[in-house]
Amino acid sequence: MSREDYEVVIGLEIHAELATKTKIFCSCPTKFGGSPNTQTCPICMAMPGTLPVLNEKVVEYAVKAGLATNCTISKDSKNDRKNYFYPDLPKAYQISQYDKPLCEHGYVEIDTEHGKKKIRLLRIHIEEDAGKLNHDEFAGDSLVDLNRAGVPLIEMVSEPDISSAEEAEAYMRKIKSILEYIEVSDCKMQEGSLRADVNVSVKKKGDTKLGTRTEMKNMNSFKSIERAIKYEVDRQIDVIEDGGKVEQETLRWDDVSGKTFPMRDKEDAQDYRYFPDPDLVAIRLSDEYVENIRKSLPELPESRKERYLKDYKLSEKDARLITSSKYLSDLFEKAIEVCNNPKAVNNWIISDISRILNETEMDPIEIPFDGNQLGKLIILIDKGTISTSIAKKVLEELFENPRDPEEIIKEKGWIQISDEGAIKEIVQKVLSENPKSVADYKAGKDKALGYLVGQAMKQTKGKANPQMLNQMFKEELK
């Protein structure tokens, strides 16, 4: 059988660290990057006799995420103990939620090559993060850092509605975008604030029974998720085609070799021996509490996209790209406030800014300049103070060492030459140095004019006013 004879079934369990100032059951800070074990206390280190106290902000943020993804909010919820031993989990259990999660039965829509597709959310629940093991391969030792232990998470569990690696990436990008807009997580994947466990299975087309699934843990990059799914789908199909049986197991994805490796047998719910946490009271939410959170929800990406299509006449593709990230969208809106030129702002974001982000693998949240600086850059182009080619250099400087664009062009000597006498002198020099191009232009070859203008721009290092150059060359060539 060929690959086309199989259907792929994928479900994602997305873990997002919540942007609260303190941990879920104690007052330790959640700031990323502290020295090991400096953001800990007896509670998150699981010292005997300590008692957890639930951080109310965690519940608020989880409800916010549930409402933004069309979930039903449970008015009666609780915390449970999920029992398993691991060196970075000092209690030997994780406080999570089992049968009564805060949010259930939601959905988001993603864009696919066949149109919009609804991906259902089974549940969103709150839980605490574990610590982190730092492995020393040379000494053969592992050290535990408990700064992350007790950092609040929401786990967003999808139904197995995803049918390809591309859809999985689109779904995760949509969830990331929503969480950014409602400001419950910074979603910095490089810092582990957003990661996913990916469940993959394959079945022959027409089969009603799902295939045996494997789970790939803690994936924190879109590229890795896509590569890992494609590899795992091919591996499972090869196992079946060779007459073997896919084992239910937890896998580790190795980005260097591009392969998955077994970690352990996959656990089921009964393996964790869930039971209600006796130290924490039930979570009871009033209708008023939920409604107040609903009213506080900001404009979400889909709504903002529709507004851009209507108000700024952006293309569907451009509006989708800009609103896919709150940080890009905020940059767009602020820059328009400054320069009142939405078309130019759109062009700079979807072309040069997106190109630099892709080349550097930078997330939009890491853009070091703001919409005010981008708007000022566009004003300098509109005024004729700098050319577009110089503006590209200014943009690169904004990424490297952000400051006021005017300060950059003065410091670098990049102010555009718009003096008529100076332009004429440059034009005459270029004409005298390029008699063949002059002859070509007079013979009807219009492309020769572009070459001459290019030579003038080269001689002035991009500082000559291109409109004046064009006009002057045409006058001289008469």
N, C-alpha and C positions, 0 to 999 in steps of 0.2 A: 504493500500500500504506500501511497505517496503522502507527503506532509499535508496536502490539501484534503486528505480523507479524515483528518483529525480536527476536533474543535478544542480550543484553549479556554480554560476557565480560571479566572484570576480573582482573588480577593485581597484587599489591602487592609492592614491594621496600622493606621497612622498614629504615631505618638508625637504630641506637640507639648513642649515645655511651656507652661503658662508664665506670662510676664508679671507675676506678682513680685513684690519686693522681698517677701519672706517665704519660707518653705511651707509645705502643706499642713504640718502638725506642730511646728515650733516657730520661734521668731528669728532663726538664723537667716542671713541674707542669701539670695539666690544668684548673686552676681557671678558671671562667668570669668574664669581665668585667675582666681585667687590661688595663693600658695596652698599646696596640699594640706588638707585637714585643718584649715584655719577658719572655715565657715561651718563649724560643727558645735554641737552641744550634747549633753547626756541623752536628750530625746532622740535626735537623729543618729546618734551612735548606739542607740538601743541599750543603754545602761539599765540594769535591773531597778524596778520601782518607778521608772519614768512613765508618764501618761501623755498621750497625744491630745491636742486640742485642734479641731478643724478650723482652718483659715477660711473665713466666709467669702473672701474675694475669689477663692478657687471655685466655689459653687457658682458665684455670679458669672465668672468667665466661662464656665462649662455650659451654663444655661444660655449664655450669649451665643456660643458656638452652635448649640442645638437649634436655637431659633433661626440663626443665619443659614442653617442647612435643612430647614423645613421639618425639624424633629418634633415629636410630641414630648413635652416636658413632664416628667413624673413628679407628682406632688408628694409622693411618699417613697423615699429612697433610703439607702443605708450603705455603710462601709463593711467590707468583708476582709477576712484574712486569707491570702492566697499563699499556701505553704510550699516553700521549696528552699533548699539550701544552696547558697552560692557565696563565695568569699566576700563579694562586695555588697551583700545584703545582710547586715549584722544581726537583724532580728530572726533570720531564717524564715521569715514570711514577709510578704508585701501587703500593705493595706491598699486594697483595690475595691472594686464593686463586682458582684456576681449576678444575682438574679433580679436585682432592682437598680439598674443604672439610672442616672439622671435624665438621659435623653434617649429616645428610641424612634425607629421607623421614619427616618428622614430621607432626603435625597438631594443630589446636585445634578446639574446637567452639564455635559461636556460637549465640545464640538468635535465631530469625527468627519472623515471623508464622505460618510453617508448622511451627514446632517447631525442634528442634536441627538444625544443619547442620555437617558436618565440612569444614573448609578445610585442604587438605593443604599442607605446607611442603616445597618442593623441597630447600632447603638453608639452612644458616646458616654464614656464613664470616666470618673476621676480616679487617680491613683498616685502613689509616690514613686519617684525614680529611685533606682539603685545607685550605689557608688560607682567608682571606676577603678579598674585594675590597670596598673602600669607595669608592663612586662619588660624585664631586662633579659634580652636573649643571650647576652654574653655571660652574665653571672648565673643565669638560669633561675632567677628570682622574680617574684611579682610583689609589687607594693600596692596597697589599697589607699585610694583617696576618697574620703567620704563627703567631700564638699557637695557633690551632686545628690547624695542620699537624702531623700525627703523633698527634693525639688518637685513641685506639683506638675503633673501631667494630665492631659486628656488623651484617652485612646479612642480613636474613631474607627469603628469596624464596619467595613463595607460588606454588602452581600456579594456573592460571586457573580457579579454582573459584567465584569470586565473581560474582554475577549482578545486582547492583544497587548503587546508591550507598549505600543503607541497610545492605546486607550489608558493604560495604567499611568503613563507619564502625564497625559492630559488631565486625568482625575486628580493626581497628586498636586499638579500645578494649580488646579481649581481650588482645592482645599487650602493650599498655601495662600493663595490670593485672598480667599474669604477671611482666613484667620488674621492676615495682615490688615485688612480693611477694618475689622472689628477690634483690632488692637488688643487681642488676648495673648498673642505670642509674637516674638520677633521673627520666628521661622528661619533663623540662621542655621542652615543645614550644615555648614562647615563647622559649627560649634555644637552640633547634635541637638539643636532646639527642635528640629523637625526631622523625623526619621520614620521608616516604615518596615514592618515585617510583611513579606510578600508570599502569599500562598498560591501555588501553581499546580494545576492538574491538567491532564489531557484526556479526551475520550473520543472514540470513533463517532463520526457524524451519524446522527440518528439514535445513538444510545441515550436512554433516559437517565441511566445511573451515572453519577459523577465518578471520575477516575480518582485514584489515590493521590492525595495532595502532599506536596513537600512545602516546607516553610523556610524562607531565607530571612535571616534576622538582621535588624539594625542597619538597613540600607539608608544612606543619607546623601545620595546625589542622584539627580534625574538620569544622568548618563549611565551610572552603574545599575540602576533599577532596570532600565531598558535592555542593557547588555545581558544582565543576569537572567531576566525572564526569557529572552530569546535563546540563551544557552540552555536553560533548564527545560524549556519546551522541547528543543531538539534532543536533549539527553533522554527525556522520558519516552519520546517517540521511538528512539533507537532501542531502548530497553524493551519496549513492547514488541517492536518489529523483530527483535532477536529472540522472542519467545520468553522473555523474562517478566518479572513483576516489579512494578514501582513500589518501593518501600516508603511508608509514612515516616518521615524523619525531618529533623531540623538541620539545615545546611548553612554553611558559611560561604559567602561569595568572596573569591580572591580576585581583586581588580587587576592585578599584574598578570596572572596566568590566564584570566578570563574564564575561570572554571568554578564550579561549586564543589565543596567538600563536606562530608557528613560531620556533624557535631555530636548529635545524640538522637535517640528515638524521639519522635514527636509526642509531647504529652497531650492528654485529653483533660477535660475539666475535672474528672474524678481524681486524676493524679495529684491535683493541687489541694485536695481536701478543704475546699472552701467552707468557712463558717462565719457568721456575723461577728464583727469585732466587738468584744464585750466592753471595751474602754471608750467607745464612741456612741453617742446617741443617734437615733434615726434622724434623717434630714427631711423636714416637713416644709414645703413651700406653699405660700398662699397664692391665690389667683392674682392678687394685687402686686405681689413681688415679681412674678413672671411678667405681668403686663408692663410694669415699670421698666424692666430690662428690654422688653420688646420695643418700647417707645424710644429707648436710648440708642437703638441700633443705627449706625450711620448708613449713608448711601453705599450699597453693595456694588461689586464690579459690574454685574449685568445691567443694573440701572444706570450706572455711570457711562457704560458703553453706549446705551441707547441715547443718552443725553448728548454725547459727543457726535453721534451720527446726525442728530437733529440740529444741534446748536452750531457745531463747527464743520459740518458736512464732511467729516472724515470718512474714508473708505471703511468697510466692515473689517478688513484685515488690519488696518492701522489702529482703529479704535480697539480691537480685541488685544493687539499687542500692548498698547499703552495702558489699558485698564487691567491687564493681567497682573500688574504689580502696583500696589498702592503707592510705592515710592516713585515709580515712573509717572503715574497719574498725578500725584501731588506736584512733581517737578513740572509737568505739562501745564497744570492750572496756574501755578505761581508765576511761571515764565510769561504766560499770556497776560496776567495782571500787569506785568512790568512793561512788556513791549507791544501788547495789543495786536499780535500777528500770529494767530493760531496756526496758519498754514506753515509758516517758517518754523515754529516750535515743533510741530508734528514732524516736519522733514528732518530736522536735526536729531530728534529722538529716534525715529525709525531707521535712520541711515547711520550717521557717524557715531552717535552715542551707543546704539545697539551693537554696532560693529566692534567698538572698543570693549564693551561688556562681554561679547562672545570671545574675542581674542584673548582677553585676560581672565576669562571664566569668573568674572566678578558678578556678584548679585546686585540688583538695583539698590538695595539698602546700603551698599558700600560706596555708592557714588559720592565723592567727597565735596561736591559743590551743590548749590541749591538753585531753585528756579529763578531767584533774583539775579544770580550771576549769568545764567543762561539767557534770561530776558535782556540783560544789558549787552551781552555779546551780539544778540540779534539787532538791537538798536544801533550798535556801531556799524553793522553791515548796511542797515537801511539808510543810515546817514551818509554812507560812502566813506566813513573814516577808515575802514579796513575792507579788503577784498574777501571773497569767500575762501580763497586759498589760504589767506592769512588767518581767517577765522578758524579754519581747521587746526592750524598750529596753536591758536589760543585755546581751543577746546582740549587739545592734548596736554597743554600746560595746566589747564584747570583740573585734569585728572591727576597730574603729577604733583602740582603745588598750588592748590586752589586759592585764589585771591581775586580782587576786582579786575575784570577784563581790561579796563582803561589803564590800570597800573601795569598790567602785563605788556600791553602794546607800547607804552612809553618806555618801559624798562628794556624791551627787546628792540626798540626802534622800528616797530612794524606799522607805523601810521601810514596810510595810503597816500601815494603821490597823486595829487589832483591839480597841481599847478599846470596851467595850459602850456606855458613856455617849456617847462621841464619835460612834459609829455611829448611835445613836438620834437624836442631835441633827441629823445629816445627813439621816436618813430623814424626820423631821418637817418639815424645811425643804423637801425635795423634794415631799412630799405637799401642803404648803400652796401651793406654786408651780404645781402641776399638777392642779387639781381635775377637769379633763376626763378625764385618764387614770385618776384614782381612780374616777370614775363608770363609765368603760368597764370597769375591772376588776370592779367590783361587779355590772356587768350581764353578766358571764360572759366578757368578752374577756381571756383569759389573757395575750395578747401585751402588754397594757398594763403588766404587771408587769416585763417585760423592758425596756420603755422607761424606767420609773421607776428601775430598777437602773442602767441606762445613764446616766441623768441624774446619779445619785449618784456614779457612777464618774468622770463628767466633772468634777463639782465638786471631787472629791478628786484629780484628775489621775491616776486609776487606782490610788490607794494604799489605797482602802478594801477590806476583806476581802469578796469577792463572796458567799461562803457566808453570812456574818453579815448582809450587806445583804439577801439574799433572805429569810432567816428573819425579820429584823426588819420588813421591809415586809409580809410575810404576817400577822405578829402585829398590826401597826398597822392593817392594812386589815380586820381582823375587826370 
